[in-house]
Amino acid sequence: MAAGTDESKSEASKPPDPAVVQQLVLEVQELRARVNDLESRLAASGSAAQPSAASAAALSTSAAATAAPAAAATPAAASSPRPQEPDTSSVPSVKLRLVGDAGYHVTDLKGDTNSFYVGSVGMLMTGNLTDRTSVLGEILFNSAVDNAFTPDVERLLLQHKANDYFTFGVGRYHTSIGYYNPTFHRGAWFQTAIGRPFMYAFDDEGGSFPLQEIGVTANGHIPSERFGLQYVAEVGNGRSHLLGAEPAQNRRDANNGKSVNFALSSHPSAIAGLDVGFSIYHDYVTFTDNINHGEMISTFHVVYTNSTYEFLNEAALVRHTIASDGSPGVFHTPGFYTQFSRKFGKYRPYLRYQYMNAGVTEPIFGDAADGTVVGRRNSASVGVRWDFSDHSAWKLQYDHLTQRGSDFVSDRTVRTGNGIATEFSFAF
């Protein structure tokens, strides 16, 4: 017995085997690395089932207890504290798209000059808050006539889709007047030709239609079997026609009346690519006489498009009811355009003719003291578009313009001119 006891004491007094100590140290380090890696993964995924401090400590304690002899021989390196990462797993992601255009134009029209230009640079942002609720935002940087870039919130719309028959939105949107405006927005790349038709020119390009609204909009399908009916209904602040005022009334309406717009279109299944429809817009516009004048804009369109052909046709009639000295007057301004193009590989030649005619005595479209003078404009254009990549295009266009009434000539003077423009545009 004494001999056995002496042998046990002798074994206990022996120093630990260096190979065993090294192995235990490696096991401790490996266990700690696994704990840290597990905590990092759970924090990154935002999981609620993160390991508790007690369980992590128990795991470390167990490993340390197993490696007690090694701990006595080699001090363990203290792990640095990890900051708690914010949980962003539930934050909606945002998709960003960029559009822009630049070009050069020459003209012999009086008051215009040959110039290089940058049209606009735009950022389109979309994001889903839920599977049915989304946000659309569009910010533009436009080049103005004074050569300065001005930022503009083009669209800001919160939308909720209840079903295929009803989608509701609130904010700033492009008015669904006719076909061209709700189909082709600011990006020049989306349009076949250089420039928009006269009747759909934006306000910073001398346009006269209320193409942007602040209000509410609803759209959806109408059960109609093979006719493919769709509707749009909108209520907004309307457009300010006062000279120098922001056309889109973002915060304060000039009067208590609200603009109302209704559009109906048909997409028959028997003729794929055909779109036939109309829209009716009504508002009261306030001028410097502090009288609210009635404005009604009626449009009708017949459009056919597919991968090869594009045939756009639209007509509009603007009706202004003017109250002056108790004697109301009614003025009508007609307008239309037709555009045809055909694709040959990456090339698409096109033709466009357009016309708009506001009378010389038209108080709203003809008074330079209150707003843009519309006058009479008719133009023929011919051009070609080359899509040299999936997201960029180059265009070359010739224009012949006849115009009565503008910022450069009197209301009754007619000027005729020619112009050539080239443009590079992109969207990605």
Kinemage of the C-alpha trace (Angstrom):
@kinemage 1
@onewidth
@group {chain A} dominant
@subgroup {mainchain}
@vectorlist {calphas} color= white
{ca met a 1} P 0.000 0.000 0.000
{ca ala a 2} L 2.799 2.390 0.855
{ca ala a 3} L 4.477 1.712 -2.419
{ca gly a 4} L 1.256 2.374 -4.319
{ca thr a 5} L 0.708 5.656 -2.501
{ca asp a 6} L 4.223 6.803 -3.266
{ca glu a 7} L 3.718 6.020 -6.968
{ca ser a 8} L 0.498 8.092 -7.035
{ca lys a 9} L 2.210 11.053 -5.407
{ca ser a 10} L 5.029 10.716 -7.862
{ca glu a 11} L 2.627 10.799 -10.873
{ca ala a 12} L 0.783 13.859 -9.455
{ca ser a 13} L 4.019 15.743 -8.951
{ca lys a 14} L 5.154 15.223 -12.531
{ca pro a 15} L 4.868 18.348 -14.782
{ca pro a 16} L 2.161 18.186 -17.496
{ca asp a 17} L 3.119 16.773 -20.854
{ca pro a 18} L 3.887 19.728 -23.222
{ca ala a 19} L 2.163 17.975 -26.140
{ca val a 20} L -1.048 17.570 -24.107
{ca val a 21} L -0.923 21.213 -22.986
{ca gln a 22} L -0.530 22.408 -26.566
{ca gln a 23} L -3.435 20.248 -27.701
{ca leu a 24} L -5.703 21.622 -24.962
{ca val a 25} L -4.734 25.227 -25.825
{ca leu a 26} L -5.697 24.621 -29.446
{ca glu a 27} L -9.028 23.140 -28.380
{ca val a 28} L -9.802 26.197 -26.207
{ca gln a 29} L -8.983 28.590 -29.036
{ca glu a 30} L -11.095 26.588 -31.476
{ca leu a 31} L -14.088 26.554 -29.130
{ca arg a 32} L -13.851 30.314 -28.577
{ca ala a 33} L -13.617 30.918 -32.330
{ca arg a 34} L -16.759 28.840 -32.852
{ca val a 35} L -18.643 30.812 -30.193
{ca asn a 36} L -17.634 34.142 -31.740
{ca asp a 37} L -18.543 32.942 -35.232
{ca leu a 38} L -21.964 31.727 -34.027
{ca glu a 39} L -22.683 35.043 -32.334
{ca ser a 40} L -21.669 36.972 -35.481
{ca arg a 41} L -23.922 34.913 -37.734
{ca leu a 42} L -26.944 35.233 -35.470
{ca ala a 43} L -26.437 38.992 -35.080
{ca ala a 44} L -26.143 39.451 -38.856
{ca ser a 45} L -29.324 37.483 -39.551
{ca gly a 46} L -31.266 39.366 -36.890
{ca ser a 47} L -32.355 36.082 -35.274
{ca ala a 48} L -34.103 36.341 -31.926
{ca ala a 49} L -32.627 33.002 -30.884
{ca gln a 50} L -29.196 34.377 -30.132
{ca pro a 51} L -27.167 32.368 -27.564
{ca ser a 52} L -27.432 33.816 -24.098
{ca ala a 53} L -24.413 35.107 -22.247
{ca ala a 54} L -24.876 32.306 -19.715
{ca ser a 55} L -24.738 29.575 -22.363
{ca ala a 56} L -21.704 31.123 -24.009
{ca ala a 57} L -19.996 31.456 -20.626
{ca ala a 58} L -20.855 27.880 -19.773
{ca leu a 59} L -19.346 26.687 -23.023
{ca ser a 60} L -16.190 28.690 -22.410
{ca thr a 61} L -16.042 27.541 -18.765
{ca ser a 62} L -16.401 23.911 -19.799
{ca ala a 63} L -13.575 24.250 -22.278
{ca ala a 64} L -11.432 26.075 -19.748
{ca ala a 65} L -12.074 23.417 -17.117
{ca thr a 66} L -10.995 20.730 -19.557
{ca ala a 67} L -7.838 22.662 -20.270
{ca ala a 68} L -7.024 23.605 -16.643
{ca pro a 69} L -3.415 22.433 -16.825
{ca ala a 70} L -2.906 24.382 -20.022
{ca ala a 71} L -4.394 27.494 -18.456
{ca ala a 72} L -1.819 27.267 -15.719
{ca ala a 73} L 0.942 27.033 -18.271
{ca thr a 74} L -0.272 29.492 -20.952
{ca pro a 75} L -2.476 32.557 -20.210
{ca ala a 76} L -5.620 32.676 -22.417
{ca ala a 77} L -5.976 35.656 -24.755
{ca ala a 78} L -8.979 37.821 -23.793
{ca ser a 79} L -11.484 38.232 -26.632
{ca ser a 80} L -12.383 41.850 -27.478
{ca pro a 81} L -16.050 42.855 -26.932
{ca arg a 82} L -18.200 42.867 -30.140
{ca pro a 83} L -20.531 45.878 -30.610
{ca gln a 84} L -24.174 44.972 -31.089
{ca glu a 85} L -25.132 45.410 -34.749
{ca pro a 86} L -28.539 47.064 -35.471
{ca asp a 87} L -31.208 44.718 -36.747
{ca thr a 88} L -31.819 45.747 -40.391
{ca ser a 89} L -33.307 42.503 -41.632
{ca ser a 90} L -36.841 43.939 -41.640
{ca val a 91} L -35.953 47.264 -43.346
{ca pro a 92} L -37.249 47.364 -46.978
{ca ser a 93} L -34.640 47.586 -49.690
{ca val a 94} L -34.624 50.349 -52.293
{ca lys a 95} L -34.014 49.884 -56.005
{ca leu a 96} L -32.298 52.797 -57.733
{ca arg a 97} L -32.426 53.582 -61.451
{ca leu a 98} L -30.618 56.394 -63.283
{ca val a 99} L -31.723 58.183 -66.455
{ca gly a 100} L -30.175 61.044 -68.382
{ca asp a 101} L -29.610 62.654 -71.759
{ca ala a 102} L -27.267 65.069 -73.521
{ca gly a 103} L -27.042 66.355 -77.056
{ca tyr a 104} L -26.536 69.133 -79.570
{ca his a 105} L -28.954 71.103 -81.737
{ca val a 106} L -28.660 73.699 -84.493
{ca thr a 107} L -31.507 75.908 -85.684
{ca asp a 108} L -32.226 78.983 -87.774
{ca leu a 109} L -35.205 80.050 -85.617
{ca lys a 110} L -35.046 83.592 -84.328
{ca gly a 111} L -34.252 83.768 -80.617
{ca asp a 112} L -32.603 80.352 -80.455
{ca thr a 113} L -28.906 79.466 -80.598
{ca asn a 114} L -26.877 76.439 -81.603
{ca ser a 115} L -25.921 74.689 -78.367
{ca phe a 116} L -24.717 71.591 -76.654
{ca tyr a 117} L -27.032 70.680 -73.817
{ca val a 118} L -27.628 68.369 -70.902
{ca gly a 119} L -31.337 67.747 -70.643
{ca ser a 120} L -31.704 66.170 -67.213
{ca val a 121} L -30.263 63.602 -64.842
{ca gly a 122} L -32.817 61.636 -62.887
{ca met a 123} L -32.901 59.107 -60.058
{ca leu a 124} L -35.872 56.751 -59.853
{ca met a 125} L -36.285 54.923 -56.546
{ca thr a 126} L -38.774 52.169 -55.761
{ca gly a 127} L -39.278 50.055 -52.677
{ca asn a 128} L -41.834 47.646 -51.246
{ca leu a 129} L -43.045 48.277 -47.702
{ca thr a 130} L -45.214 45.143 -47.807
{ca asp a 131} L -46.228 42.704 -50.515
{ca arg a 132} L -49.002 45.155 -51.511
{ca thr a 133} L -47.701 48.592 -50.453
{ca ser a 134} L -44.879 50.382 -52.259
{ca val a 135} L -43.212 53.773 -52.560
{ca leu a 136} L -42.042 55.448 -55.769
{ca gly a 137} L -39.757 58.463 -55.757
{ca glu a 138} L -38.176 60.365 -58.646
{ca ile a 139} L -35.718 63.248 -58.302
{ca leu a 140} L -34.507 65.204 -61.324
{ca phe a 141} L -31.729 67.682 -61.898
{ca asn a 142} L -32.863 69.786 -64.853
{ca ser a 143} L -30.799 72.272 -66.805
{ca ala a 144} L -32.703 75.572 -66.955
{ca val a 145} L -32.516 78.379 -69.533
{ca asp a 146} L -30.156 80.268 -67.194
{ca asn a 147} L -27.719 77.310 -67.436
{ca ala a 148} L -28.232 76.336 -63.783
{ca phe a 149} L -29.178 72.849 -62.626
{ca thr a 150} L -32.311 72.874 -60.504
{ca pro a 151} L -33.384 69.880 -58.381
{ca asp a 152} L -37.010 68.832 -58.704
{ca val a 153} L -39.055 66.167 -56.928
{ca glu a 154} L -40.758 64.811 -60.031
{ca arg a 155} L -42.779 62.092 -58.340
{ca leu a 156} L -43.337 60.901 -54.778
{ca leu a 157} L -46.118 58.356 -54.521
{ca leu a 158} L -47.234 55.918 -51.829
{ca gln a 159} L -49.284 53.126 -53.436
{ca his a 160} L -51.358 50.247 -52.133
{ca lys a 161} L -52.708 47.490 -54.369
{ca ala a 162} L -55.831 45.892 -52.915
{ca asn a 163} L -56.360 43.680 -55.969
{ca asp a 164} L -56.278 43.842 -59.778
{ca tyr a 165} L -59.357 46.074 -59.746
{ca phe a 166} L -58.231 48.736 -57.287
{ca thr a 167} L -54.823 50.329 -56.659
{ca phe a 168} L -54.749 53.496 -54.553
{ca gly a 169} L -51.984 56.111 -54.403
{ca val a 170} L -51.347 59.426 -52.673
{ca gly a 171} L -48.630 62.004 -53.332
{ca arg a 172} L -47.176 63.635 -56.441
{ca tyr a 173} L -47.702 61.787 -59.712
{ca his a 174} L -47.909 62.253 -63.477
{ca thr a 175} L -51.481 63.048 -64.467
{ca ser a 176} L -53.176 60.390 -66.575
{ca ile a 177} L -54.179 62.833 -69.303
{ca gly a 178} L -54.206 60.959 -72.596
{ca tyr a 179} L -51.723 58.227 -73.480
{ca tyr a 180} L -48.307 59.870 -73.809
{ca asn a 181} L -47.981 61.479 -70.382
{ca pro a 182} L -48.596 58.434 -68.149
{ca thr a 183} L -46.655 56.167 -70.548
{ca phe a 184} L -43.477 58.204 -71.206
{ca his a 185} L -42.059 59.962 -68.184
{ca arg a 186} L -38.958 62.115 -67.857
{ca gly a 187} L -36.316 59.759 -69.185
{ca ala a 188} L -35.543 60.630 -72.820
{ca trp a 189} L -34.400 57.047 -73.417
{ca phe a 190} L -37.973 55.773 -73.057
{ca gln a 191} L -39.179 57.959 -75.951
{ca thr a 192} L -38.523 57.122 -79.575
{ca ala a 193} L -38.112 60.719 -80.787
{ca ile a 194} L -36.221 63.715 -79.427
{ca gly a 195} L -38.608 65.806 -77.373
{ca arg a 196} L -42.234 65.335 -76.407
{ca pro a 197} L -45.235 66.457 -78.474
{ca phe a 198} L -46.268 70.103 -77.932
{ca met a 199} L -49.384 69.171 -76.018
{ca tyr a 200} L -47.367 67.032 -73.576
{ca ala a 201} L -44.365 69.313 -73.060
{ca phe a 202} L -43.451 69.826 -69.401
{ca asp a 203} L -43.849 73.246 -67.829
{ca asp a 204} L -40.093 73.957 -67.861
{ca glu a 205} L -40.201 73.354 -71.644
{ca gly a 206} L -43.096 75.737 -72.307
{ca gly a 207} L -45.878 73.193 -71.807
{ca ser a 208} L -49.444 74.216 -71.015
{ca phe a 209} L -51.121 71.018 -69.752
{ca pro a 210} L -51.308 70.021 -66.048
{ca leu a 211} L -49.011 67.027 -66.384
{ca gln a 212} L -48.144 66.728 -62.676
{ca glu a 213} L -50.574 66.630 -59.767
{ca ile a 214} L -50.516 66.448 -55.999
{ca gly a 215} L -53.447 64.449 -54.722
{ca val a 216} L -54.884 60.953 -54.850
{ca thr a 217} L -55.079 58.523 -57.748
{ca ala a 218} L -56.761 55.149 -58.245
{ca asn a 219} L -56.586 52.682 -61.108
{ca gly a 220} L -57.411 49.115 -61.980
{ca his a 221} L -59.017 46.684 -64.375
{ca ile a 222} L -62.718 46.572 -65.153
{ca pro a 223} L -64.159 43.063 -65.625
{ca ser a 224} L -64.843 43.143 -69.360
{ca glu a 225} L -63.733 39.787 -70.779
{ca arg a 226} L -62.142 40.338 -74.197
{ca phe a 227} L -62.264 44.188 -74.151
{ca gly a 228} L -59.548 44.596 -71.506
{ca leu a 229} L -60.933 47.767 -69.921
{ca gln a 230} L -58.830 49.797 -67.481
{ca tyr a 231} L -59.688 52.988 -65.572
{ca val a 232} L -57.883 55.831 -63.787
{ca ala a 233} L -59.556 58.317 -61.420
{ca glu a 234} L -57.676 61.256 -59.881
{ca val a 235} L -58.363 64.225 -57.593
{ca gly a 236} L -55.650 66.847 -57.060
{ca asn a 237} L -54.711 70.484 -56.483
{ca gly a 238} L -54.534 71.247 -60.193
{ca arg a 239} L -52.076 73.492 -62.010
{ca ser a 240} L -51.202 77.106 -61.298
{ca his a 241} L -51.213 79.250 -64.456
{ca leu a 242} L -49.880 82.389 -62.776
{ca leu a 243} L -46.671 83.706 -64.301
{ca gly a 244} L -43.659 82.886 -62.143
{ca ala a 245} L -45.545 80.432 -59.935
{ca glu a 246} L -44.666 76.768 -59.500
{ca pro a 247} L -47.147 74.963 -61.797
{ca ala a 248} L -47.510 71.928 -59.532
{ca gln a 249} L -49.149 73.195 -56.328
{ca asn a 250} L -47.155 71.070 -53.895
{ca arg a 251} L -48.317 72.555 -50.599
{ca arg a 252} L -51.070 75.111 -51.130
{ca asp a 253} L -53.818 75.250 -53.730
{ca ala a 254} L -54.628 78.672 -55.153
{ca asn a 255} L -58.342 78.006 -54.620
{ca asn a 256} L -60.637 75.572 -52.824
{ca gly a 257} L -61.653 73.805 -56.026
{ca lys a 258} L -59.942 70.538 -56.882
{ca ser a 259} L -58.999 69.090 -60.245
{ca val a 260} L -60.766 65.899 -61.310
{ca asn a 261} L -59.538 63.520 -64.003
{ca phe a 262} L -61.012 60.299 -65.341
{ca ala a 263} L -59.478 58.060 -68.013
{ca leu a 264} L -60.746 54.875 -69.619
{ca ser a 265} L -58.852 52.648 -72.044
{ca ser a 266} L -59.423 49.365 -73.846
{ca his a 267} L -56.823 46.711 -74.680
{ca pro a 268} L -58.767 44.127 -76.709
{ca ser a 269} L -57.391 40.623 -76.630
{ca ala a 270} L -58.265 40.103 -80.301
{ca ile a 271} L -55.660 42.711 -81.382
{ca ala a 272} L -52.551 42.482 -79.232
{ca gly a 273} L -50.847 45.871 -78.889
{ca leu a 274} L -53.952 47.999 -79.555
{ca asp a 275} L -54.837 50.686 -76.987
{ca val a 276} L -57.916 52.892 -77.462
{ca gly a 277} L -59.107 55.339 -74.830
{ca phe a 278} L -60.072 58.812 -73.665
{ca ser a 279} L -59.630 61.103 -70.657
{ca ile a 280} L -61.557 64.090 -69.264
{ca tyr a 281} L -59.873 66.577 -66.948
{ca his a 282} L -61.596 69.519 -65.196
{ca asp a 283} L -60.286 72.233 -62.903
{ca tyr a 284} L -60.751 75.884 -61.941
{ca val a 285} L -57.714 78.073 -62.547
{ca thr a 286} L -57.143 81.356 -60.706
{ca phe a 287} L -55.607 84.325 -62.521
{ca thr a 288} L -54.517 87.781 -61.477
{ca asp a 289} L -58.139 88.937 -61.685
{ca asn a 290} L -58.865 86.629 -58.703
{ca ile a 291} L -61.602 84.929 -60.703
{ca asn a 292} L -61.721 81.169 -61.041
{ca his a 293} L -62.017 80.201 -64.704
{ca gly a 294} L -63.161 76.758 -65.777
{ca glu a 295} L -60.754 74.503 -67.674
{ca met a 296} L -61.692 71.210 -69.313
{ca ile a 297} L -59.218 69.059 -71.267
{ca ser a 298} L -60.581 66.158 -73.306
{ca thr a 299} L -58.292 63.680 -75.058
{ca phe a 300} L -58.754 60.653 -77.289
{ca his a 301} L -56.089 58.212 -78.449
{ca val a 302} L -55.630 55.238 -80.755
{ca val a 303} L -52.270 53.521 -80.273
{ca tyr a 304} L -50.773 50.347 -81.691
{ca thr a 305} L -47.385 49.071 -80.540
{ca asn a 306} L -45.429 45.828 -80.684
{ca ser a 307} L -41.756 44.846 -80.845
{ca thr a 308} L -41.507 46.131 -84.448
{ca tyr a 309} L -44.107 48.863 -84.994
{ca glu a 310} L -45.110 51.972 -83.100
{ca phe a 311} L -48.151 53.981 -84.235
{ca leu a 312} L -49.242 56.754 -81.847
{ca asn a 313} L -52.250 59.007 -82.476
{ca glu a 314} L -53.776 61.468 -80.032
{ca ala a 315} L -56.100 64.456 -80.172
{ca ala a 316} L -57.002 66.971 -77.463
{ca leu a 317} L -59.489 69.821 -77.041
{ca val a 318} L -59.023 72.409 -74.281
{ca arg a 319} L -62.124 74.381 -73.257
{ca his a 320} L -61.730 77.541 -71.163
{ca thr a 321} L -64.722 79.318 -69.682
{ca ile a 322} L -63.810 82.919 -68.941
{ca ala a 323} L -65.935 85.207 -66.781
{ca ser a 324} L -65.274 88.872 -67.603
{ca asp a 325} L -67.517 91.729 -66.424
{ca gly a 326} L -70.301 89.254 -65.915
{ca ser a 327} L -70.169 88.143 -69.560
{ca pro a 328} L -68.723 84.634 -69.832
{ca gly a 329} L -66.821 83.591 -72.910
{ca val a 330} L -65.860 80.147 -74.167
{ca phe a 331} L -62.568 79.440 -75.961
{ca his a 332} L -61.386 76.188 -77.528
{ca thr a 333} L -57.815 75.093 -78.276
{ca pro a 334} L -57.370 71.969 -80.417
{ca gly a 335} L -54.239 69.882 -80.716
{ca phe a 336} L -53.071 66.525 -82.041
{ca tyr a 337} L -50.017 64.521 -83.049
{ca thr a 338} L -49.320 61.340 -84.997
{ca gln a 339} L -46.104 59.336 -84.842
{ca phe a 340} L -45.021 56.239 -86.744
{ca ser a 341} L -41.854 54.160 -86.472
{ca arg a 342} L -40.588 50.757 -87.535
{ca lys a 343} L -37.667 48.829 -86.106
{ca phe a 344} L -34.935 47.326 -88.304
{ca gly a 345} L -32.579 45.453 -86.009
{ca lys a 346} L -31.047 48.088 -83.725
{ca tyr a 347} L -32.316 50.996 -85.858
{ca arg a 348} L -35.749 52.624 -85.695
{ca pro a 349} L -36.547 55.395 -88.214
{ca tyr a 350} L -39.580 57.514 -87.314
{ca leu a 351} L -41.900 60.305 -88.482
{ca arg a 352} L -43.963 62.696 -86.391
{ca tyr a 353} L -46.374 65.502 -87.210
{ca gln a 354} L -48.003 67.666 -84.548
{ca tyr a 355} L -50.307 70.653 -84.310
{ca met a 356} L -51.732 72.933 -81.627
{ca asn a 357} L -53.638 76.184 -82.051
{ca ala a 358} L -54.673 78.636 -79.323
{ca gly a 359} L -56.476 81.730 -80.597
{ca val a 360} L -54.889 85.154 -80.390
{ca thr a 361} L -57.662 86.336 -78.065
{ca glu a 362} L -57.511 83.253 -75.834
{ca pro a 363} L -57.206 84.821 -72.341
{ca ile a 364} L -55.326 81.948 -70.665
{ca phe a 365} L -53.136 80.507 -73.428
{ca gly a 366} L -52.638 83.864 -75.115
{ca asp a 367} L -51.823 86.298 -72.310
{ca ala a 368} L -48.074 86.638 -71.762
{ca ala a 369} L -48.677 88.523 -68.508
{ca asp a 370} L -50.251 85.465 -66.914
{ca gly a 371} L -48.364 82.525 -68.381
{ca thr a 372} L -46.828 80.811 -71.386
{ca val a 373} L -48.165 81.892 -74.767
{ca val a 374} L -49.260 78.799 -76.681
{ca gly a 375} L -50.164 80.374 -80.018
{ca arg a 376} L -50.210 78.121 -83.045
{ca arg a 377} L -47.554 75.471 -83.589
{ca asn a 378} L -47.275 72.865 -86.288
{ca ser a 379} L -44.177 70.787 -86.876
{ca ala a 380} L -42.973 67.883 -89.014
{ca ser a 381} L -40.086 65.734 -87.787
{ca val a 382} L -38.124 62.847 -89.261
{ca gly a 383} L -35.379 60.944 -87.488
{ca val a 384} L -33.692 57.694 -86.632
{ca arg a 385} L -32.920 56.027 -83.327
{ca trp a 386} L -30.004 53.627 -82.850
{ca asp a 387} L -30.040 51.384 -79.760
{ca phe a 388} L -26.354 50.497 -79.635
{ca ser a 389} L -26.831 48.777 -76.240
{ca asp a 390} L -29.682 47.521 -74.114
{ca his a 391} L -29.770 50.663 -71.986
{ca ser a 392} L -28.541 53.507 -74.213
{ca ala a 393} L -29.522 55.054 -77.516
{ca trp a 394} L -28.426 57.709 -79.992
{ca lys a 395} L -30.928 59.761 -82.013
{ca leu a 396} L -30.689 62.101 -84.996
{ca gln a 397} L -33.702 64.268 -85.894
{ca tyr a 398} L -34.674 66.999 -88.377
{ca asp a 399} L -37.530 69.411 -87.527
{ca his a 400} L -39.475 71.918 -89.604
{ca leu a 401} L -41.495 74.296 -87.409
{ca thr a 402} L -44.079 76.979 -88.136
{ca gln a 403} L -45.133 79.043 -85.121
{ca arg a 404} L -47.330 82.005 -84.309
{ca gly a 405} L -46.967 83.522 -80.862
{ca ser a 406} L -43.970 82.918 -78.589
{ca asp a 407} L -41.681 84.640 -76.146
{ca phe a 408} L -39.621 86.057 -79.017
{ca val a 409} L -42.225 87.361 -81.473
{ca ser a 410} L -45.616 89.080 -81.215
{ca asp a 411} L -48.837 87.109 -80.971
{ca arg a 412} L -49.638 87.651 -84.658
{ca thr a 413} L -46.189 87.132 -86.152
{ca val a 414} L -45.530 83.801 -87.849
{ca arg a 415} L -42.019 82.417 -87.965
{ca thr a 416} L -40.742 79.350 -89.807
{ca gly a 417} L -37.514 77.545 -89.162
{ca asn a 418} L -35.531 74.355 -89.424
{ca gly a 419} L -33.458 72.486 -86.920
{ca ile a 420} L -31.269 69.420 -86.561
{ca ala a 421} L -30.716 67.742 -83.214
{ca thr a 422} L -28.742 64.762 -81.996
{ca glu a 423} L -29.120 63.193 -78.577
{ca phe a 424} L -27.572 60.482 -76.423
{ca ser a 425} L -29.792 59.013 -73.695
{ca phe a 426} L -29.486 56.186 -71.188
{ca ala a 427} L -31.403 54.368 -68.476
{ca phe a 428} L -30.125 51.668 -66.155
